[in-house]
């Protein structure tokens, strides 16, 4: 029997977040204890650097600003609503978020193109990497689409998503804040949960340790294995 819309919302937005958080914490801790040196971005910079630079720089600057905006709206929603009470300040905030969202998309698109068009980089790209890039692309594109088709996202994030997220942390999920959101917004939220759940299995874990552990951890020995040269004598 098919789930009703209300039941589906309960599964996706009340049960799934806790499953994701449990997976994130358990696997991250276990991976760090068992495979500390796997907490790396597994950079392919040595294989190709020019496109790597022009992809990573806009992506990182864009994603950091966008993430910071989400974090501020989560931590101080009332200040965001007060800021947005002046139309000019609202426009500045919305345009800034959209610009850095597009910057993130430009960098991510170049990262994907580089990874699948450069033969050397493609050889070190796993299926999990491909899935991760697909999820990140979905997240960025859906975020930009929300900014274009459902503007003033900073305000409805502060008034709808923030109370919903805090209700999860209080272990009292309140879905009344999100049941009326458009499908695109729900897709954006759901995809974020999936990314977090996949987080500890991927190269994204390096975010948890950069840059602090590099100040005190033991030197990492890297060996490059290659076939021994043939004896020509």
N, CA, C and O of each residue as an XYZ file, in Angstrom:
932
protein
N       0.850     -1.193      0.000
C       0.000      0.000      0.000
C       0.886      1.244      0.000
O       1.849      1.325      0.762
N       0.567      2.191     -0.836
C       1.365      3.408     -0.965
C       1.213      4.280      0.278
O       0.148      4.342      0.892
N       2.298      4.943      0.628
C       2.258      5.856      1.762
C       1.525      7.121      1.394
O       1.638      7.609      0.269
N       0.770      7.656      2.342
C       0.126      8.945      2.128
C       1.181     10.035      2.169
O       2.309      9.815      2.609
N       0.790     11.224      1.698
C       1.725     12.347      1.689
C       2.205     12.670      3.096
O       3.382     12.968      3.302
N       1.298     12.612      4.060
C       1.659     12.909      5.438
C       2.616     11.864      5.986
O       3.579     12.206      6.673
N       2.362     10.590      5.690
C       3.238      9.514      6.158
C       4.621      9.621      5.529
O       5.633      9.370      6.183
N       4.654      9.992      4.261
C       5.930     10.140      3.566
C       6.743     11.276      4.182
O       7.959     11.158      4.336
N       6.079     12.372      4.532
C       6.764     13.485      5.189
C       7.353     13.041      6.530
O       8.453     13.454      6.896
N       6.619     12.200      7.258
C       7.105     11.721      8.549
C       8.367     10.885      8.363
O       9.330     11.023      9.119
N       8.355     10.017      7.352
C       9.512      9.165      7.090
C      10.715      9.997      6.659
O      11.825      9.792      7.150
N      10.491     10.939      5.737
C      11.599     11.689      5.141
C      12.116     12.819      6.014
O      13.311     13.114      6.001
N      11.231     13.455      6.771
C      11.634     14.658      7.491
C      11.571     14.536      9.009
O      11.923     15.477      9.721
N      11.125     13.381      9.514
C      11.126     13.156     10.957
C      12.012     11.974     11.334
O      12.732     12.030     12.331
N      11.960     10.899     10.537
C      12.757      9.708     10.845
C      14.136      9.749     10.188
O      15.143      9.466     10.837
N      14.181     10.101      8.904
C      15.446     10.108      8.167
C      16.525     10.990      8.796
O      17.680     10.568      8.850
N      16.203     12.198      9.275
C      17.256     13.035      9.867
C      17.997     12.359     11.012
O      19.209     12.528     11.145
N      17.292     11.598     11.841
C      17.944     10.925     12.960
C      18.802      9.755     12.487
O      19.871      9.501     13.041
N      18.336      9.049     11.469
C      19.136      7.977     10.885
C      20.411      8.547     10.286
O      21.489      7.970     10.430
N      20.279      9.693      9.609
C      21.430     10.358      8.994
C      22.424     10.814     10.053
O      23.629     10.607      9.905
N      21.927     11.433     11.123
C      22.805     11.933     12.176
C      23.525     10.789     12.883
O      24.713     10.894     13.189
N      22.810      9.700     13.142
C      23.419      8.532     13.790
C      24.524      7.963     12.904
O      25.611      7.650     13.390
N      24.253      7.830     11.615
C      25.245      7.306     10.676
C      26.456      8.226     10.602
O      27.600      7.769     10.623
N      26.194      9.518     10.517
C      27.266     10.510     10.418
C      28.217     10.412     11.610
O      29.434     10.365     11.432
N      27.669     10.380     12.814
C      28.501     10.361     14.017
C      29.227      9.029     14.182
O      30.429      8.996     14.446
N      28.492      7.939     14.026
C      29.083      6.617     14.247
C      30.197      6.324     13.255
O      31.296      5.936     13.651
N      29.920      6.508     11.969
C      30.907      6.161     10.945
C      32.090      7.129     10.980
O      33.229      6.705     10.784
N      31.849      8.413     11.224
C      32.944      9.388     11.281
C      33.918      9.052     12.406
O      35.134      9.080     12.213
N      33.380      8.737     13.577
C      34.229      8.405     14.726
C      34.989      7.107     14.471
O      36.192      7.024     14.719
N      34.280      6.098     13.975
C      34.912      4.817     13.709
C      35.977      4.938     12.634
O      37.047      4.343     12.758
N      35.708      5.686     11.596
C      36.690      5.843     10.520
C      37.915      6.591     11.011
O      39.038      6.261     10.630
N      37.711      7.597     11.856
C      38.851      8.365     12.369
C      39.713      7.506     13.278
O      40.938      7.628     13.270
N      39.081      6.635     14.067
C      39.842      5.773     14.979
C      40.587      4.676     14.225
O      41.715      4.328     14.574
N      39.953      4.138     13.196
C      40.545      3.007     12.488
C      41.423      3.429     11.322
O      42.416      2.765     11.023
N      41.068      4.535     10.653
C      41.801      4.961      9.455
C      41.996      6.473      9.488
O      41.414      7.208      8.690
N      42.819      6.916     10.419
C      43.010      8.355     10.617
C      43.479      9.062      9.358
O      43.002     10.149      9.033
N      44.417      8.441      8.651
C      44.994      9.095      7.480
C      44.062      9.079      6.276
O      44.373      9.669      5.241
N      42.915      8.404      6.405
C      41.935      8.449      5.314
C      41.110      9.722      5.363
O      40.328      9.995      4.452
N      41.285     10.519      6.448
C      40.601     11.810      6.538
C      41.341     12.795      5.644
O      42.070     13.664      6.123
N      41.148     12.649      4.375
C      41.843     13.448      3.371
C      40.908     13.727      2.215
O      39.962     12.979      1.971
N      41.181     14.813      1.502
C      40.392     15.129      0.314
C      40.795     14.266     -0.873
O      40.156     14.311     -1.925
N      41.884     13.459     -0.701
C      42.384     12.608     -1.791
C      42.603     13.439     -3.062
O      42.150     13.088     -4.152
N      43.301     14.530     -2.876
C      43.495     15.474     -3.976
C      44.171     14.837     -5.173
O      45.089     14.030     -5.031
N      43.707     15.209     -6.350
C      44.326     14.759     -7.606
C      45.132     15.895     -8.234
O      45.362     15.906     -9.443
N      45.558     16.843     -7.409
C      46.276     18.012     -7.904
C      47.571     17.632     -8.609
O      47.957     18.276     -9.585
N      48.254     16.582     -8.118
C      49.515     16.171     -8.737
C      49.291     15.610    -10.139
O      50.207     15.611    -10.961
N      48.074     15.131    -10.414
C      47.787     14.571    -11.727
C      47.459     15.652    -12.753
O      47.736     15.499    -13.943
N      46.870     16.738    -12.278
C      46.512     17.857    -13.172
C      46.212     19.056    -12.293
O      45.380     18.962    -11.390
N      46.866     20.173    -12.535
C      46.750     21.290    -11.589
C      46.053     22.522    -12.140
O      45.413     23.243    -11.374
N      46.148     22.796    -13.441
C      45.614     24.043    -13.966
C      44.101     24.117    -13.813
O      43.592     25.078    -13.236
N      43.371     23.124    -14.316
C      41.908     23.117    -14.190
C      41.502     22.897    -12.732
O      40.471     23.391    -12.275
N      42.338     22.145    -12.016
C      42.086     21.912    -10.602
C      41.996     23.235     -9.852
O      41.103     23.424     -9.026
N      42.918     24.150    -10.139
C      42.941     25.451     -9.465
C      41.699     26.265     -9.798
O      41.049     26.797     -8.898
N      41.363     26.366    -11.071
C      40.239     27.201    -11.486
C      38.890     26.585    -11.149
O      37.860     27.252    -11.251
N      38.886     25.331    -10.754
C      37.646     24.701    -10.298
C      37.492     24.834     -8.776
O      36.432     25.214     -8.278
N      38.562     24.516     -8.055
C      38.486     24.489     -6.597
C      38.346     25.867     -5.979
O      37.640     26.025     -4.983
N      39.000     26.865     -6.547
C      38.947     28.208     -5.949
C      37.527     28.783     -5.960
O      37.031     29.153     -4.895
N      36.852     28.875     -7.105
C      35.476     29.407     -7.063
C      34.528     28.518     -6.268
O      33.623     29.023     -5.603
N      34.723     27.196     -6.326
C      33.841     26.300     -5.578
C      33.970     26.543     -4.083
O      32.962     26.671     -3.389
N      35.194     26.607     -3.581
C      35.387     26.771     -2.148
C      34.924     28.142     -1.653
O      34.278     28.240     -0.609
N      35.249     29.192     -2.397
C      34.781     30.512     -1.977
C      33.258     30.576     -1.999
O      32.636     31.121     -1.088
N      32.672     30.020     -3.040
C      31.216     30.058     -3.148
C      30.536     29.264     -2.066
O      29.610     29.758     -1.422
N      30.983     28.027     -1.851
C      30.310     27.150     -0.896
C      30.493     27.641      0.530
O      29.591     27.485      1.353
N      31.636     28.230      0.839
C      31.863     28.733      2.194
C      30.915     29.884      2.522
O      30.362     29.941      3.620
N      30.729     30.796      1.576
C      29.824     31.924      1.808
C      28.377     31.445      1.917
O      27.632     31.886      2.793
N      27.990     30.542      1.023
C      26.622     30.011      1.056
C      26.369     29.263      2.365
O      25.321     29.433      2.988
N      27.321     28.445      2.777
C      27.166     27.701      4.032
C      27.099     28.657      5.220
O      26.298     28.466      6.135
N      27.944     29.684      5.200
C      27.927     30.662      6.290
C      26.577     31.357      6.375
O      26.081     31.621      7.471
N      25.974     31.657      5.216
C      24.655     32.282      5.216
C      23.599     31.379      5.827
O      22.757     31.839      6.598
N      23.639     30.086      5.484
C      22.696     29.132      6.075
C      22.902     29.022      7.587
O      21.940     28.945      8.352
N      24.170     29.017      8.003
C      24.479     28.872      9.424
C      24.000     30.076     10.229
O      23.459     29.924     11.324
N      24.201     31.269      9.681
C      23.752     32.482     10.363
C      22.229     32.491     10.496
O      21.695     32.833     11.551
N      21.539     32.115      9.428
C      20.071     32.070      9.482
C      19.582     31.031     10.472
O      18.504     31.182     11.047
N      20.364     29.974     10.679
C      20.000     28.932     11.638
C      20.233     29.390     13.074
O      19.424     29.111     13.958
N      21.339     30.093     13.302
C      21.712     30.482     14.663
C      21.012     31.745     15.154
O      20.639     31.837     16.324
N      20.832     32.720     14.257
C      20.218     33.994     14.685
C      19.101     34.387     13.703
O      19.219     35.394     13.004
N      18.036     33.607     13.651
C      16.967     33.878     12.671
C      16.281     35.225     12.877
O      15.894     35.876     11.907
N      16.129     35.645     14.122
C      15.458     36.922     14.381
C      16.257     38.082     13.810
O      15.683     39.044     13.299
N      17.568     37.997     13.892
C      18.412     39.062     13.340
C      18.286     39.109     11.820
O      18.311     40.185     11.222
N      18.151     37.935     11.199
C      17.980     37.892      9.748
C      16.659     38.529      9.345
O      16.606     39.312      8.397
N      15.595     38.196     10.063
C      14.277     38.773      9.764
C      14.314     40.287      9.964
O      13.749     41.032      9.162
N      14.972     40.743     11.021
C      15.090     42.178     11.273
C      15.896     42.854     10.167
O      15.529     43.935      9.707
N      16.977     42.234      9.744
C      17.786     42.776      8.652
C      16.956     42.902      7.375
O      17.049     43.895      6.654
N      16.145     41.880      7.111
C      15.355     41.864      5.888
C      14.144     42.787      5.923
O      13.436     42.919      4.925
N      13.902     43.421      7.055
C      12.764     44.341      7.145
C      12.963     45.580      6.276
O      12.002     46.277      5.951
N      14.217     45.850      5.902
C      14.524     46.950      4.989
C      14.724     46.372      3.585
O      15.629     45.559      3.392
N      13.922     46.758      2.614
C      13.990     46.165      1.272
C      15.385     46.160      0.658
O      15.787     45.165      0.056
N      16.130     47.257      0.799
C      17.455     47.332      0.195
C      18.382     46.271      0.777
O      19.122     45.610      0.048
N      18.333     46.116      2.093
C      19.193     45.118      2.740
C      18.773     43.703      2.341
O      19.617     42.818      2.202
N      17.477     43.493      2.161
C      16.982     42.194      1.702
C      17.505     41.890      0.310
O      17.961     40.778      0.046
N      17.443     42.877     -0.589
C      17.938     42.689     -1.950
C      19.435     42.375     -1.951
O      19.890     41.501     -2.689
N      20.196     43.090     -1.126
C      21.639     42.874     -1.051
C      21.934     41.444     -0.606
O      22.791     40.773     -1.181
N      21.226     40.987      0.413
C      21.443     39.640      0.931
C      21.066     38.580     -0.100
O      21.795     37.606     -0.287
N      19.933     38.769     -0.768
C      19.475     37.788     -1.749
C      20.409     37.731     -2.960
O      20.755     36.646     -3.427
N      20.811     38.888     -3.462
C      21.700     38.921     -4.628
C      23.056     38.326     -4.275
O      23.638     37.593     -5.074
N      23.558     38.635     -3.093
C      24.846     38.083     -2.658
C      24.789     36.563     -2.601
O      25.693     35.882     -3.086
N      23.721     36.034     -2.005
C      23.577     34.583     -1.933
C      23.495     33.940     -3.302
O      24.083     32.884     -3.535
N      22.757     34.583     -4.223
C      22.621     34.043     -5.577
C      23.947     34.080     -6.322
O      24.291     33.125     -7.018
N      24.691     35.163     -6.184
C      25.981     35.291     -6.876
C      26.953     34.210     -6.411
O      27.616     33.571     -7.227
N      27.033     34.010     -5.105
C      27.961     33.000     -4.593
C      27.445     31.587     -4.870
O      28.237     30.650     -4.972
N      26.132     31.427     -4.990
C      25.588     30.143     -5.400
C      25.996     29.810     -6.825
O      26.374     28.677     -7.123
N      25.917     30.803     -7.704
C      26.339     30.604     -9.098
C      27.842     30.350     -9.175
O      28.299     29.534     -9.976
N      28.612     31.056     -8.335
C      30.060     30.833     -8.287
C      30.362     29.389     -7.874
O      31.270     28.757     -8.414
N      29.594     28.880     -6.916
C      29.748     27.486     -6.492
C      29.452     26.528     -7.644
O      30.161     25.543     -7.844
N      28.400     26.829     -8.394
C      28.014     25.984     -9.521
C      29.084     25.982    -10.606
O      29.383     24.937    -11.185
N      29.658     27.147    -10.881
C      30.718     27.241    -11.890
C      31.901     26.363    -11.487
O      32.414     25.588    -12.295
N      32.329     26.491    -10.232
C      33.453     25.692     -9.761
C      33.147     24.208     -9.762
O      33.980     23.398    -10.169
N      31.948     23.843     -9.305
C      31.573     22.430     -9.248
C      31.470     21.828    -10.644
O      31.881     20.688    -10.862
N      30.925     22.584    -11.586
C      30.816     22.098    -12.966
C      32.191     21.829    -13.566
O      32.394     20.828    -14.253
N      33.124     22.722    -13.302
C      34.485     22.531    -13.805
C      35.155     21.344    -13.112
O      35.921     20.614    -13.741
N      34.874     21.145    -11.822
C      35.419     19.994    -11.109
C      34.935     18.688    -11.731
O      35.712     17.752    -11.921
N      33.647     18.638    -12.045
C      33.073     17.429    -12.636
C      33.637     17.193    -14.034
O      33.999     16.072    -14.390
N      33.707     18.275    -14.828
C      34.235     18.156    -16.190
C      35.677     17.688    -16.167
O      36.065     16.823    -16.953
N      36.466     18.247    -15.278
C      37.879     17.857    -15.161
C      38.010     16.393    -14.767
O      38.843     15.669    -15.312
N      37.190     15.961    -13.823
C      37.315     14.599    -13.300
C      36.950     13.545    -14.337
O      37.492     12.440    -14.322
N      36.035     13.885    -15.234
C      35.576     12.864    -16.177
C      36.122     13.048    -17.597
O      35.878     12.209    -18.464
N      36.855     14.132    -17.839
C      37.439     14.321    -19.168
C      38.949     14.142    -19.166
O      39.549     13.916    -20.217
N      39.567     14.242    -17.996
C      41.006     14.016    -17.902
C      41.239     12.537    -17.599
O      40.761     12.026    -16.586
N      41.966     11.859    -18.466
C      42.120     10.411    -18.342
C      42.789      9.996    -17.039
O      42.405      8.993    -16.437
N      43.793     10.763    -16.595
C      44.485     10.419    -15.355
C      43.568     10.565    -14.146
O      43.536      9.703    -13.268
N      42.833     11.654    -14.112
C      41.946     11.905    -12.972
C      40.777     10.930    -12.989
O      40.312     10.484    -11.940
N      40.305     10.604    -14.196
C      39.175      9.678    -14.306
C      39.517      8.307    -13.742
O      38.649      7.632    -13.187
N      40.773      7.888    -13.877
C      41.175      6.573    -13.389
C      41.117      6.470    -11.869
O      40.948      5.375    -11.333
N      41.255      7.599    -11.164
C      41.215      7.565     -9.694
C      39.855      8.022     -9.167
O      39.721      8.332     -7.983
N      38.858      8.063    -10.032
C      37.499      8.455     -9.641
C      36.645      7.212     -9.434
O      36.443      6.428    -10.361
N      36.147      7.037     -8.221
C      35.334      5.867     -7.899
C      33.860      6.146     -8.168
O      33.473      7.280     -8.448
N      33.053      5.112     -8.082
C      31.612      5.274     -8.239
C      31.036      6.136     -7.119
O      30.091      6.898     -7.325
N      31.619      6.000     -5.939
C      31.168      6.819     -4.809
C      31.467      8.286     -5.061
O      30.672      9.152     -4.693
N      32.608      8.578     -5.686
C      32.935      9.955     -6.066
C      31.889     10.502     -7.041
O      31.424     11.633     -6.901
N      31.530      9.685     -8.023
C      30.543     10.106     -9.016
C      29.199     10.401     -8.356
O      28.540     11.387     -8.685
N      28.797      9.532     -7.417
C      27.538      9.756     -6.702
C      27.604     11.033     -5.874
O      26.637     11.792     -5.814
N      28.741     11.265     -5.239
C      28.914     12.471     -4.430
C      28.787     13.723     -5.285
O      28.117     14.678     -4.893
N      29.422     13.726     -6.444
C      29.335     14.891     -7.335
C      27.895     15.109     -7.822
O      27.449     16.249     -7.950
N      27.184     14.035     -8.087
C      25.792     14.141     -8.519
C      24.934     14.775     -7.419
O      24.101     15.637     -7.698
N      25.138     14.351     -6.182
C      24.372     14.892     -5.063
C      24.715     16.367     -4.820
O      23.830     17.181     -4.556
N      25.999     16.698     -4.912
C      26.401     18.095     -4.730
C      25.833     18.973     -5.834
O      25.396     20.096     -5.581
N      25.842     18.456     -7.066
C      25.287     19.216     -8.184
C      23.787     19.433     -7.989
O      23.274     20.521     -8.253
N      23.087     18.400     -7.529
C      21.652     18.526     -7.251
C      21.399     19.568     -6.180
O      20.457     20.355     -6.276
N      22.249     19.569     -5.154
C      22.077     20.516     -4.058
C      22.273     21.955     -4.519
O      21.485     22.839     -4.181
N      23.313     22.177     -5.281
C      23.623     23.538     -5.730
C      22.578     24.033     -6.729
O      22.105     25.164     -6.622
N      22.219     23.196     -7.693
C      21.242     23.596     -8.710
C      19.879     23.858     -8.069
O      19.219     24.842     -8.406
N      19.452     22.993     -7.155
C      18.160     23.203     -6.496
C      18.179     24.460     -5.638
O      17.167     25.153     -5.530
N      19.327     24.761     -5.025
C      19.435     25.987     -4.235
C      19.324     27.237     -5.088
O      18.659     28.201     -4.707
N      19.981     27.219     -6.250
C      19.895     28.363     -7.164
C      18.482     28.497     -7.706
O      17.957     29.605     -7.810
N      17.860     27.365     -8.054
C      16.486     27.389     -8.565
C      15.532     27.958     -7.524
O      14.610     28.700     -7.863
N      15.748     27.614     -6.264
C      14.915     28.178     -5.192
C      15.078     29.689     -5.117
O      14.103     30.424     -4.965
N      16.331     30.145     -5.227
C      16.582     31.585     -5.155
C      15.914     32.335     -6.309
O      15.506     33.486     -6.154
N      15.804     31.676     -7.471
C      15.223     32.326     -8.650
C      13.699     32.267     -8.638
O      13.031     33.275     -8.872
N      13.151     31.082     -8.365
C      11.702     30.882     -8.481
C      10.944     31.129     -7.176
O       9.743     31.401     -7.199
N      11.631     31.039     -6.051
C      10.995     31.296     -4.751
C      11.886     32.252     -3.961
O      12.555     31.842     -3.012
N      11.894     33.528     -4.355
C      12.811     34.490     -3.738
C      12.525     34.740     -2.266
O      11.560     34.230     -1.697
N      13.389     35.534     -1.678
C      13.357     35.891     -0.255
C      13.575     34.651      0.612
O      12.986     34.503      1.682
N      14.444     33.763      0.113
C      14.732     32.523      0.829
C      15.341     32.749      2.193
O      15.123     31.946      3.099
N      16.104     33.827      2.369
C      16.704     34.086      3.675
C      15.630     34.306      4.732
O      15.817     33.958      5.898
N      14.507     34.884      4.321
C      13.418     35.130      5.279
C      12.658     33.855      5.604
O      12.413     33.555      6.772
N      12.277     33.089      4.554
C      11.507     31.891      4.882
C      12.377     30.776      5.441
O      11.863     29.848      6.066
N      13.690     30.850      5.228
C      14.580     29.920      5.925
C      14.541     30.210      7.417
O      14.442     29.299      8.239
N      14.619     31.498      7.754
C      14.639     31.884      9.163
C      13.309     31.602      9.854
O      13.283     31.278     11.042
N      12.207     31.725      9.119
C      10.891     31.574      9.749
C      10.325     30.160      9.655
O       9.440     29.798     10.430
N      10.825     29.355      8.712
C      10.287     28.002      8.533
C      11.324     26.903      8.815
O      11.100     26.028      9.651
N      12.436     26.960      8.121
C      13.409     25.885      8.258
C      14.119     25.908      9.607
O      14.368     24.853     10.190
N      14.445     27.093     10.106
C      15.134     27.165     11.390
C      14.311     26.561     12.527
O      14.848     25.752     13.283
N      13.021     26.918     12.686
C      12.229     26.264     13.742
C      12.128     24.755     13.553
O      12.149     24.002     14.527
N      12.019     24.311     12.301
C      11.946     22.872     12.026
C      13.240     22.183     12.444
O      13.201     21.136     13.091
N      14.385     22.758     12.082
C      15.669     22.153     12.425
C      15.889     22.125     13.935
O      16.395     21.144     14.478
N      15.506     23.205     14.604
C      15.645     23.219     16.060
C      14.723     22.200     16.712
O      15.067     21.630     17.748
N      13.561     21.964     16.122
C      12.652     20.951     16.672
C      13.278     19.562     16.577
O      13.025     18.709     17.428
N      14.090     19.329     15.552
C      14.795     18.055     15.444
C      15.813     17.907     16.562
O      15.942     16.833     17.150
N      16.537     18.980     16.860
C      17.535     18.931     17.922
C      16.891     18.749     19.295
O      17.518     18.219     20.213
N      15.664     19.182     19.432
C      14.938     18.990     20.705
C      14.238     17.644     20.757
O      13.547     17.340     21.730
N      14.415     16.820     19.702
C      13.783     15.508     19.598
C      12.254     15.613     19.642
O      11.568     14.738     20.170
N      11.748     16.703     19.075
C      10.308     16.911     18.944
C      10.024     17.440     17.540
O       9.637     18.599     17.386
N      10.210     16.608     16.517
C      10.066     17.076     15.126
C       8.708     17.727     14.873
O       7.658     17.134     15.120
N       8.756     18.940     14.383
C       7.531     19.682     14.071
C       7.487     19.911     12.561
O       8.158     20.796     12.029
N       6.680     19.092     11.886
C       6.628     19.155     10.432
C       5.685     20.216      9.905
O       5.587     20.414      8.694
N       4.990     20.901     10.797
C       4.053     21.935     10.342
C       4.782     23.076      9.642
O       4.191     23.797      8.837
N       6.063     23.238      9.948
C       6.833     24.329      9.338
C       7.201     24.042      7.889
O       7.474     24.973      7.132
N       7.217     22.762      7.483
C       7.706     22.442      6.144
C       6.684     21.735      5.260
O       6.915     21.582      4.060
N       5.569     21.304      5.822
C       4.597     20.572      5.003
C       4.075     21.416      3.850
O       3.730     20.873      2.801
N       4.011     22.719      4.020
C       3.491     23.588      2.974
C       4.542     24.105      2.016
O       4.226     24.867      1.103
N       5.792     23.701      2.209
C       6.853     24.177      1.322
C       6.729     23.540     -0.058
O       6.220     22.426     -0.179
N       7.185     24.229     -1.095
C       7.135     23.653     -2.452
C       8.016     22.424     -2.571
O       8.933     22.227     -1.774
N       7.737     21.598     -3.568
C       8.482     20.358     -3.790
C       9.979     20.635     -3.951
O      10.811     19.871     -3.461
N      10.314     21.716     -4.630
C      11.719     22.045     -4.855
C      12.449     22.270     -3.532
O      13.590     21.841     -3.363
N      11.781     22.946     -2.594
C      12.384     23.191     -1.280
C      12.560     21.881     -0.518
O      13.579     21.667      0.138
N      11.563     21.012     -0.609
C      11.667     19.711      0.070
C      12.782     18.870     -0.531
O      13.488     18.165      0.189
N      12.942     18.943     -1.847
C      14.029     18.231     -2.508
C      15.375     18.732     -2.010
O      16.286     17.943     -1.761
N      15.496     20.032     -1.869
C      16.740     20.643     -1.396
C      17.061     20.165      0.020
O      18.210     19.837      0.316
N      16.068     20.124      0.885
C      16.260     19.675      2.268
C      16.615     18.192      2.303
O      17.556     17.784      2.983
N      15.853     17.396      1.567
C      16.073     15.948      1.561
C      17.447     15.600      1.012
O      18.133     14.734      1.555
N      17.851     16.266     -0.055
C      19.162     15.994     -0.644
C      20.276     16.357      0.332
O      21.312     15.694      0.375
N      20.058     17.416      1.119
C      21.051     17.793      2.131
C      21.213     16.676      3.159
O      22.332     16.381      3.579
N      20.113     16.058      3.565
C      20.185     14.941      4.503
C      20.976     13.774      3.898
O      21.787     13.145      4.578
N      20.732     13.498      2.627
C      21.425     12.391      1.959
C      22.927     12.668      1.897
O      23.734     11.765      2.120
N      23.302     13.908      1.595
C      24.714     14.284      1.547
C      25.364     14.093      2.914
O      26.479     13.581      3.008
N      24.672     14.503      3.967
C      25.210     14.346      5.316
C      25.369     12.869      5.659
O      26.357     12.479      6.280
N      24.400     12.045      5.258
C      24.489     10.621      5.526
C      25.638      9.961      4.788
O      26.257      9.028      5.299
N      25.924     10.445      3.587
C      27.011      9.890      2.781
C      28.369     10.473      3.177
O      29.417      9.909      2.863
N      28.330     11.593      3.859
C      29.503     12.373      4.237
C      30.663     11.522      4.774
O      31.764     11.606      4.230
N      30.461     10.707      5.819
C      31.606      9.995      6.410
C      32.185      8.889      5.548
O      33.239      8.345      5.876
N      31.518      8.544      4.452
C      32.021      7.504      3.567
C      32.860      8.069      2.422
O      33.435      7.310      1.642
N      32.931      9.395      2.320
C      33.540     10.032      1.157
C      34.718     10.911      1.544
O      35.106     10.995      2.710
N      35.276     11.563      0.530
C      36.395     12.475      0.736
C      35.991     13.741      1.489
O      36.854     14.507      1.918
N      34.688     13.966      1.653
C      34.218     15.150      2.366
C      34.642     15.171      3.824
O      34.613     16.228      4.456
N      35.038     14.021      4.376
C      35.404     13.971      5.792
C      36.584     14.884      6.109
O      36.790     15.250      7.266
N      37.356     15.254      5.095
C      38.503     16.118      5.378
C      38.070     17.457      5.948
O      38.871     18.151      6.574
N      36.800     17.832      5.736
C      36.292     19.086      6.290
C      36.331     19.064      7.811
O      36.486     20.110      8.441
N      36.193     17.888      8.406
C      36.144     17.758      9.862
C      37.499     17.981     10.521
O      37.559     18.263     11.718
N      38.572     17.863      9.776
C      39.891     17.954     10.377
C      40.779     19.051      9.796
O      41.860     19.299     10.330
N      40.367     19.697      8.746
C      41.180     20.754      8.133
C      40.962     22.060      8.898
O      39.825     22.421      9.199
N      42.070     22.779      9.216
C      43.469     22.388      9.031
C      44.118     21.891     10.308
O      45.300     21.549     10.291
N      43.391     21.837     11.418
C      43.985     21.644     12.739
C      44.899     20.433     12.900
O      46.022     20.603     13.377
N      44.485     19.216     12.531
C      45.338     18.056     12.808
C      46.697     18.108     12.137
O      47.642     17.459     12.585
N      46.797     18.872     11.071
C      48.077     18.938     10.380
C      49.142     19.656     11.219
O      50.324     19.622     10.878
N      48.728     20.303     12.312
C      49.665     21.008     13.167
C      50.395     20.065     14.112
O      51.498     20.366     14.569
N      49.764     18.893     14.410
C      50.384     18.018     15.394
C      50.471     16.539     14.993
O      51.121     15.755     15.685
N      49.829     16.150     13.890
C      49.865     14.728     13.558
C      51.236     14.339     13.001
O      51.994     15.191     12.536
N      51.544     13.037     13.054
C      52.817     12.541     12.565
C      52.921     12.736     11.051
O      51.905     12.753     10.357
N      54.139     12.881     10.543
C      54.297     13.024      9.080
C      53.709     11.822      8.354
O      53.820     10.687      8.817
N      53.090     12.083      7.228
C      52.492     11.020      6.433
C      53.458     10.607      5.325
O      53.909     11.436      4.535
N      53.764      9.319      5.282
C      54.675      8.794      4.268
C      53.855      8.351      3.068
O      52.940      7.539      3.207
N      54.175      8.878      1.888
C      53.473      8.523      0.657
C      54.438      7.801     -0.261
O      55.514      8.312     -0.571
N      54.055      6.619     -0.694
C      54.901      5.847     -1.599
C      54.183      5.665     -2.926
O      52.979      5.410     -2.963
N      54.923      5.796     -4.000
C      54.365      5.618     -5.339
C      54.904      4.298     -5.889
O      56.103      4.140     -6.120
N      53.986      3.363     -6.088
C      54.402      2.057     -6.578
C      54.281      1.997     -8.106
O      53.287      2.448     -8.675
N      55.294      1.443     -8.754
C      55.256      1.268    -10.196
C      56.072      0.030    -10.557
O      56.970     -0.369     -9.815
N      55.759     -0.566    -11.685
C      56.492     -1.790    -12.062
C      57.992     -1.537    -12.183
O      58.421     -0.483    -12.651
N      58.760     -2.496    -11.764
C      60.233     -2.383    -11.871
C      60.639     -2.381    -13.335
O      60.023     -3.082    -14.138
N      61.651     -1.621    -13.702
C      62.091     -1.578    -15.122
C      62.625     -2.943    -15.555
O      63.229     -3.671    -14.769
N      62.391     -3.261    -16.798
C      62.861     -4.528    -17.341
C      64.381     -4.515    -17.481
O      65.005     -3.486    -17.744
N      64.933     -5.683    -17.296
C      66.386     -5.837    -17.458
C      66.715     -5.892    -18.945
O      66.359     -6.853    -19.627
N      67.389     -4.867    -19.447
C      67.668     -4.767    -20.881
C      68.969     -5.460    -21.287
O      69.303     -5.543    -22.469
N      69.701     -5.958    -20.275
C      70.979     -6.615    -20.608
C      70.750     -8.040    -21.082
O      71.707     -8.745    -21.405
